[in-house]
Amino acid sequence: MPDLSTNCAGITSPNPFWLASAPPANSGAQVMRAFDHGWGGAVWKTLGQPIQNVSSRFGGLHYRGTRGIGFNNIELITDRPLEVNFKEIYEVKKRYPKHAVVVSLMVETEEEWQDIIKRSIDAGADGLELNFGCPHGMCERGMGSAVGQEPTVNEKITSWAKKYSSVPVLVKLTPNVGDIVPHGIAAQNGGADGVSLINTIKSIIGVDLDRLVPEPRVGNASTNGGYCGAAVKPIALHMVAALARDHLFNLPISGIGGISNWRDAVEFMALGASSVQVCTEVMLRGYRVVEDMIEGLENFMRDKGFERLDQLIGKAVPTYSEWGDLDLNYEIVARIDADKCIGCHLCEVACHDGAHQCIHNDPNGSFVPVVDEDECVGCNLCQIVCPVPGCITMAEIDNGYAPATWNEHVWEGAKLRPKKGAH
């Protein structure tokens, strides 16, 4: 059996699956129930000066009738007394000593940081997560992403936390920046033990067209909120990988953003995350989603011959390169399996209207479209729109051309294969 235990920035847990700081980790009863279902850790919903939240708070993005692929919230930090939260943290840690209990924090002054850090550690926190990412409500008060978007402020407050903390400190980074690397480096310079990312993305999820008010509606008004859910995974993967491959950055990473199943979790770990945090999928499907995640990760590791997580973590990072380092002579073409094709011709429409006009009706009258391989550029669009799994495959072509990259070979006059494209 593969060993799923992990150590993320000095915070150990029986598996890498943690609840993210959000409503699913709002109380001791919830966190204990989650641990009973198999979660390895939890990041407590952000503590600070308790606030009054609004009603309503959540909005969903649906695409062609699917369950919400995107999720928006305008909820802020804890609305429960700090004394209650600390008492429950103590009870959870006493009952589950081997599980990771990380406390998310967000306050303003150095004195407030010192006080809340001490109280969190006294309650039994295994680690702290500094919330430098909240994109609504708190940032207008000089906290959350207002800190995360300013590297010097990030570094300063991180150094405060490290001065007063005897447990590992993670900095939760905001994605609402042009380049994540300087912000990860700022956390590192401030002494952080690790980073977690991404927090939610500043967004408006939609508009109520009957009332002409943005969603989620609070009376006759609304505001921008934080975007999360499956739709943000590509953004999160990019930012995790950007830090993991940077030669100046050398901290552990806790990956967050759109993790819905074990495959998503493995992708984050392959790109450098040593733990993964989940929120939206739990809100939509409940704590039991972790059971499939654990089973899927175990099976994947067994199939690939990984005995420990550290053999998987970062495995894909070396293959993330710049565009100019990609092989311009590598070539694939689309091939359609006639036995699986249902004749919907979605691939033909997509190719003609949105790609390179290389898929056509069969002149012999078959309902199976025909690929003109001499014109196919291997863009993958036909495979993406095809509703039948495995019907369209992308096959590698041995075209006789040696590898050639823009950065290393093209400027030297390397021979490139003939260009293909639209007629």
C-alpha positions as CSV (number, residue, x, y, z in Angstrom):
1,M,0.0,0.0,0.0
2,P,1.5,3.4,-1.0
3,D,2.3,5.7,1.9
4,L,0.0,8.8,1.6
5,S,1.4,10.6,4.6
6,T,2.8,14.0,3.9
7,N,4.9,16.8,5.4
8,C,4.0,20.2,4.0
9,A,6.3,22.9,5.5
10,G,6.7,21.0,8.7
11,I,2.9,20.3,9.0
12,T,2.3,16.5,8.9
13,S,-0.9,14.7,8.1
14,P,-1.9,11.1,7.3
15,N,-2.8,12.1,3.7
16,P,-2.4,15.3,1.6
17,F,-6.1,16.1,1.5
18,W,-7.0,19.1,3.6
19,L,-10.2,21.2,3.9
20,A,-9.5,24.7,2.8
21,S,-10.3,27.7,5.0
22,A,-14.0,28.2,4.2
23,P,-17.5,27.2,5.4
24,P,-16.7,23.5,5.5
25,A,-14.0,24.2,8.2
26,N,-16.1,26.7,10.2
27,S,-16.6,24.7,13.4
28,G,-15.2,21.9,15.5
29,A,-18.1,19.6,14.8
30,Q,-17.6,20.0,11.0
31,V,-13.9,19.4,11.1
32,M,-14.3,16.3,13.3
33,R,-16.9,14.9,11.0
34,A,-14.6,15.6,8.0
35,F,-11.7,13.8,9.8
36,D,-14.0,10.8,10.4
37,H,-14.6,10.6,6.6
38,G,-10.8,10.5,6.0
39,W,-9.6,14.1,5.5
40,G,-6.0,14.4,6.6
41,G,-6.1,18.0,7.7
42,A,-8.2,21.2,7.8
43,V,-7.4,24.9,7.6
44,W,-9.8,26.6,10.0
45,K,-12.1,29.2,8.6
46,T,-10.2,32.5,8.9
47,L,-10.1,34.0,12.4
48,G,-9.9,37.7,13.1
49,Q,-12.3,40.3,14.5
50,P,-15.6,38.5,14.0
51,I,-17.9,40.2,11.5
52,Q,-21.5,40.2,10.5
53,N,-21.9,38.3,7.2
54,V,-24.6,39.1,4.5
55,S,-27.5,37.2,3.0
56,S,-27.3,35.9,0.4
57,R,-23.6,34.9,0.0
58,F,-23.0,32.4,-2.8
59,G,-23.5,32.3,-6.6
60,G,-23.0,29.5,-9.1
61,L,-21.9,29.4,-12.7
62,H,-23.7,26.7,-14.7
63,Y,-22.7,25.7,-18.3
64,R,-25.2,24.0,-20.5
65,G,-27.2,22.6,-17.6
66,T,-24.2,21.1,-15.8
67,R,-23.7,21.3,-12.0
68,G,-22.0,24.5,-11.1
69,I,-18.5,24.6,-12.7
70,G,-17.7,28.0,-11.1
71,F,-18.6,29.3,-7.6
72,N,-18.6,32.8,-6.2
73,N,-18.9,33.9,-2.6
74,I,-19.1,37.3,-0.8
75,E,-18.8,35.7,2.6
76,L,-16.1,37.1,4.9
77,I,-14.2,35.6,7.9
78,T,-15.6,34.0,11.0
79,D,-18.8,35.4,12.5
80,R,-18.4,33.4,15.7
81,P,-16.7,34.5,18.9
82,L,-12.9,33.8,19.0
83,E,-13.2,32.1,22.3
84,V,-15.6,29.6,20.8
85,N,-13.3,28.9,17.9
86,F,-10.3,28.4,20.1
87,K,-12.2,26.1,22.4
88,E,-13.2,24.0,19.4
89,I,-9.7,23.9,17.9
90,Y,-8.5,22.6,21.2
91,E,-11.1,19.9,21.3
92,V,-10.5,18.8,17.7
93,K,-6.7,18.6,18.2
94,K,-7.1,16.6,21.4
95,R,-9.4,14.1,19.7
96,Y,-7.4,13.9,16.4
97,P,-3.7,14.4,17.4
98,K,-2.3,13.0,14.1
99,H,-4.4,15.2,11.8
100,A,-3.3,18.6,10.7
101,V,-5.1,21.5,12.2
102,V,-4.0,24.8,10.6
103,V,-5.5,28.1,11.6
104,S,-6.1,30.8,9.1
105,L,-5.7,34.3,10.4
106,M,-6.4,37.8,9.3
107,V,-5.9,40.9,11.4
108,E,-4.4,44.4,11.0
109,T,-1.8,45.6,13.5
110,E,1.3,43.9,14.8
111,E,-0.2,43.7,18.3
112,E,-3.2,41.9,16.9
113,W,-1.1,39.5,15.0
114,Q,0.9,38.7,18.2
115,D,-2.2,38.1,20.3
116,I,-4.1,35.9,17.8
117,I,-1.0,33.9,16.9
118,K,-0.4,33.1,20.6
119,R,-4.0,32.2,21.2
120,S,-4.1,29.9,18.1
121,I,-0.9,28.1,19.2
122,D,-2.2,27.7,22.8
123,A,-5.3,26.1,21.3
124,G,-3.2,23.5,19.6
125,A,-2.7,24.7,16.0
126,D,-0.2,22.7,14.1
127,G,0.4,25.6,11.8
128,L,-0.8,29.0,10.8
129,E,-2.1,30.2,7.4
130,L,-1.9,34.0,6.8
131,N,-4.8,35.0,4.7
132,F,-3.3,37.5,2.2
133,G,-5.8,36.6,-0.5
134,C,-9.4,37.5,0.3
135,P,-10.5,39.7,-2.7
136,H,-13.6,41.3,-1.2
137,G,-14.8,43.0,2.0
138,M,-11.5,42.7,3.9
139,C,-9.3,44.2,1.2
140,E,-11.3,47.4,1.4
141,R,-10.2,47.5,5.0
142,G,-6.5,47.0,4.2
143,M,-6.4,43.2,4.8
144,G,-6.7,40.2,2.6
145,S,-5.6,40.8,-1.0
146,A,-4.7,44.4,-0.2
147,V,-1.7,42.8,1.7
148,G,-1.2,40.0,-0.9
149,Q,-0.9,42.4,-3.8
150,E,1.9,44.4,-2.2
151,P,5.1,42.3,-1.8
152,T,6.7,44.7,0.7
153,V,3.6,44.5,3.0
154,N,3.4,40.7,2.5
155,E,7.0,40.4,3.6
156,K,6.6,42.7,6.6
157,I,3.5,41.0,8.0
158,T,5.0,37.5,7.4
159,S,8.0,38.6,9.4
160,W,5.7,39.6,12.2
161,A,4.0,36.2,12.2
162,K,7.3,34.4,12.2
163,K,8.6,36.5,15.1
164,Y,5.7,35.4,17.3
165,S,5.0,31.9,16.0
166,S,6.5,28.6,17.3
167,V,4.7,26.6,14.6
168,P,5.1,26.6,10.8
169,V,3.6,29.6,8.9
170,L,2.0,29.4,5.5
171,V,1.2,32.5,3.5
172,K,-1.9,32.2,1.4
173,L,-1.3,34.1,-1.9
174,T,-3.8,36.0,-3.9
175,P,-4.2,35.2,-7.6
176,N,-5.3,38.8,-8.3
177,V,-1.8,39.8,-9.6
178,G,0.0,39.8,-12.9
179,D,2.9,37.5,-11.8
180,I,2.7,35.3,-8.7
181,V,6.5,34.8,-8.4
182,P,7.4,38.1,-6.7
183,H,4.7,37.5,-4.1
184,G,5.9,34.0,-3.3
185,I,9.4,35.4,-3.0
186,A,8.2,38.1,-0.7
187,A,6.7,35.5,1.6
188,Q,9.9,33.6,1.5
189,N,11.9,36.7,2.3
190,G,9.6,37.3,5.3
191,G,10.5,33.9,6.7
192,A,7.5,31.9,5.7
193,D,7.8,28.1,6.0
194,G,5.6,27.6,3.0
195,V,2.8,29.1,0.8
196,S,-0.7,28.1,-0.1
197,L,-2.4,29.1,-3.4
198,I,-4.6,30.2,-4.9
199,N,-7.1,32.1,-3.0
200,T,-10.3,33.2,-4.8
201,I,-10.3,35.4,-7.9
202,K,-12.1,38.8,-7.8
203,S,-15.3,38.3,-9.8
204,I,-18.9,39.0,-10.5
205,I,-20.7,35.6,-11.1
206,G,-23.6,37.0,-13.1
207,V,-26.6,39.4,-13.2
208,D,-30.2,38.8,-12.1
209,L,-31.9,39.8,-15.4
210,D,-35.3,40.3,-13.8
211,R,-34.0,42.8,-11.2
212,L,-30.8,43.9,-13.1
213,V,-28.8,43.4,-10.0
214,P,-25.5,41.4,-9.9
215,E,-25.5,38.0,-8.2
216,P,-25.5,37.0,-5.3
217,R,-28.1,39.6,-4.5
218,V,-28.3,41.3,-1.1
219,G,-31.5,43.3,-1.2
220,N,-31.2,45.6,-4.2
221,A,-27.5,45.5,-4.6
222,S,-24.5,43.2,-4.7
223,T,-20.7,43.3,-4.9
224,N,-17.7,41.6,-6.4
225,G,-16.8,38.3,-4.7
226,G,-14.3,35.5,-4.8
227,Y,-14.4,33.0,-7.8
228,C,-13.5,29.4,-7.1
229,G,-14.6,25.9,-8.1
230,A,-13.6,23.6,-11.0
231,A,-13.3,26.5,-13.5
232,V,-10.3,28.0,-11.7
233,K,-8.1,24.9,-11.7
234,P,-6.1,25.9,-14.8
235,I,-5.2,29.3,-13.3
236,A,-4.3,27.7,-10.0
237,L,-2.1,25.0,-11.7
238,H,-0.2,27.7,-13.6
239,M,0.5,29.7,-10.5
240,V,1.6,26.7,-8.5
241,A,3.9,25.6,-11.3
242,A,5.3,29.1,-11.8
243,L,6.5,29.1,-8.2
244,A,7.6,25.4,-8.2
245,R,9.9,25.9,-11.2
246,D,11.4,29.2,-10.2
247,H,15.1,28.8,-9.2
248,L,14.8,31.6,-6.5
249,F,11.8,30.0,-4.8
250,N,12.3,27.0,-2.6
251,L,9.4,26.8,-0.2
252,P,6.8,23.9,0.1
253,I,3.4,24.6,-1.6
254,S,-0.1,23.7,-0.5
255,G,-2.2,23.7,-3.7
256,I,-5.7,25.1,-3.9
257,G,-8.1,25.8,-6.7
258,G,-10.8,23.7,-8.4
259,I,-9.8,20.3,-7.0
260,S,-12.8,18.1,-7.6
261,N,-11.3,14.6,-7.7
262,W,-8.2,12.6,-7.3
263,R,-6.9,13.4,-10.8
264,D,-7.0,17.1,-10.0
265,A,-5.1,16.5,-6.8
266,V,-2.4,14.4,-8.6
267,E,-2.0,17.2,-11.1
268,F,-1.3,19.7,-8.4
269,M,1.2,17.4,-6.7
270,A,2.9,16.6,-9.9
271,L,3.4,20.4,-10.4
272,G,4.9,20.8,-6.9
273,A,2.2,20.8,-4.2
274,S,2.9,18.6,-1.1
275,S,-0.7,19.1,0.2
276,V,-3.9,20.0,-1.5
277,Q,-6.8,22.0,-0.1
278,V,-10.5,21.5,-1.2
279,C,-13.5,23.7,-0.6
280,T,-16.0,24.0,-3.4
281,E,-16.3,20.3,-4.1
282,V,-17.1,19.7,-0.4
283,M,-19.7,22.4,-0.4
284,L,-21.4,20.9,-3.5
285,R,-21.0,17.2,-2.6
286,G,-20.1,16.8,1.1
287,Y,-17.1,15.5,3.0
288,R,-17.3,12.0,1.6
289,V,-15.7,13.1,-1.7
290,V,-12.4,12.5,0.1
291,E,-13.0,8.7,0.1
292,D,-12.8,8.6,-3.7
293,M,-9.8,11.0,-3.7
294,I,-7.9,8.7,-1.3
295,E,-8.7,5.6,-3.2
296,G,-7.9,7.2,-6.6
297,L,-4.5,8.5,-5.3
298,E,-3.6,5.1,-3.9
299,N,-4.4,3.3,-7.1
300,F,-2.5,5.9,-9.2
301,M,0.6,5.6,-7.1
302,R,0.4,1.8,-7.1
303,D,0.0,1.8,-10.9
304,K,2.9,4.2,-11.4
305,G,5.2,2.5,-8.9
306,F,5.3,5.4,-6.4
307,E,5.7,4.2,-2.8
308,R,5.7,7.6,-1.2
309,L,4.2,11.0,-2.1
310,D,7.6,12.7,-2.3
311,Q,8.3,10.5,-5.4
312,L,5.3,12.1,-7.1
313,I,5.6,15.7,-5.9
314,G,7.1,18.0,-8.5
315,K,7.5,15.2,-11.1
316,A,6.0,17.3,-13.9
317,V,7.8,20.5,-13.1
318,P,10.8,19.9,-15.3
319,T,8.5,19.5,-18.3
320,Y,6.9,23.0,-17.9
321,S,9.0,25.1,-20.3
322,E,8.8,28.4,-22.2
323,W,7.0,28.4,-25.6
324,G,10.3,29.1,-27.3
325,D,11.7,25.8,-26.0
326,L,9.0,23.7,-27.6
327,D,9.8,21.5,-30.6
328,L,8.4,23.2,-33.7
329,N,8.9,20.0,-35.7
330,Y,6.9,17.8,-33.5
331,E,3.7,16.8,-35.4
332,I,0.4,15.2,-34.6
333,V,-2.7,14.7,-36.7
334,A,-6.3,13.8,-35.9
335,R,-7.7,10.4,-36.7
336,I,-11.3,9.3,-36.4
337,D,-12.3,5.8,-35.4
338,A,-15.1,4.9,-37.9
339,D,-16.4,2.2,-35.6
340,K,-17.0,4.7,-32.8
341,C,-18.2,7.7,-34.8
342,I,-21.9,8.6,-34.5
343,G,-21.9,11.0,-37.4
344,C,-22.7,14.1,-35.4
345,H,-20.2,16.1,-37.4
346,L,-19.4,18.4,-34.5
347,C,-15.7,18.0,-35.3
348,E,-16.3,19.1,-38.9
349,V,-18.2,22.3,-37.8
350,A,-15.6,23.1,-35.2
351,C,-12.7,22.6,-37.6
352,H,-14.3,24.7,-40.4
353,D,-15.5,27.5,-38.3
354,G,-13.0,27.6,-35.5
355,A,-9.8,25.9,-36.7
356,H,-8.0,24.9,-39.9
357,Q,-10.6,23.5,-42.3
358,C,-9.1,20.0,-42.6
359,I,-12.1,17.8,-41.7
360,H,-14.7,17.3,-44.5
361,N,-17.7,15.2,-45.5
362,D,-16.7,11.8,-47.0
363,P,-17.0,12.2,-50.8
364,N,-17.9,8.5,-50.9
365,G,-21.0,9.1,-48.8
366,S,-20.1,7.7,-45.4
367,F,-21.4,9.5,-42.4
368,V,-17.9,9.5,-40.9
369,P,-16.0,12.7,-41.6
370,V,-12.6,12.5,-43.3
371,V,-9.4,14.2,-42.1
372,D,-7.1,15.8,-44.6
373,E,-3.8,14.9,-42.8
374,D,-1.8,17.1,-45.1
375,E,-3.7,20.1,-43.8
376,C,-4.2,19.0,-40.2
377,V,-2.2,21.0,-37.7
378,G,-3.0,18.8,-34.7
379,C,-4.7,21.6,-32.8
380,N,-6.9,19.1,-30.7
381,L,-10.2,21.1,-31.2
382,C,-12.0,18.2,-32.9
383,Q,-11.0,15.8,-30.1
384,I,-12.2,18.4,-27.5
385,V,-15.7,18.8,-29.1
386,C,-16.2,15.1,-29.9
387,P,-18.9,13.6,-27.6
388,V,-17.7,10.0,-27.9
389,P,-14.7,9.1,-25.7
390,G,-11.8,7.7,-27.7
391,C,-13.4,8.3,-31.1
392,I,-10.8,10.9,-32.2
393,T,-7.2,10.4,-31.3
394,M,-4.2,12.6,-32.0
395,A,-1.5,10.5,-33.6
396,E,2.2,11.4,-33.7
397,I,3.7,11.6,-37.2
398,D,7.3,10.7,-38.1
399,N,7.9,13.6,-40.5
400,G,11.7,13.1,-40.8
401,Y,12.5,16.5,-39.4
402,A,14.9,16.9,-36.5
403,P,13.7,18.7,-33.3
404,A,14.0,22.5,-33.6
405,T,13.1,25.0,-31.0
406,W,12.8,28.8,-31.4
407,N,15.2,29.7,-28.6
408,E,18.0,27.2,-29.5
409,H,17.7,26.3,-33.2
410,V,15.5,28.5,-35.3
411,W,17.8,31.5,-35.2
412,E,20.6,29.1,-36.3
413,G,18.7,28.2,-39.4
414,A,17.3,24.8,-38.4
415,K,15.1,23.2,-41.0
416,L,11.4,23.5,-40.1
417,R,8.7,21.3,-41.4
418,P,6.3,23.0,-43.9
419,K,3.6,25.2,-42.3
420,K,0.0,24.0,-42.3
421,G,-3.1,25.9,-41.7
422,A,-6.3,27.4,-43.0
423,H,-6.9,27.2,-46.8
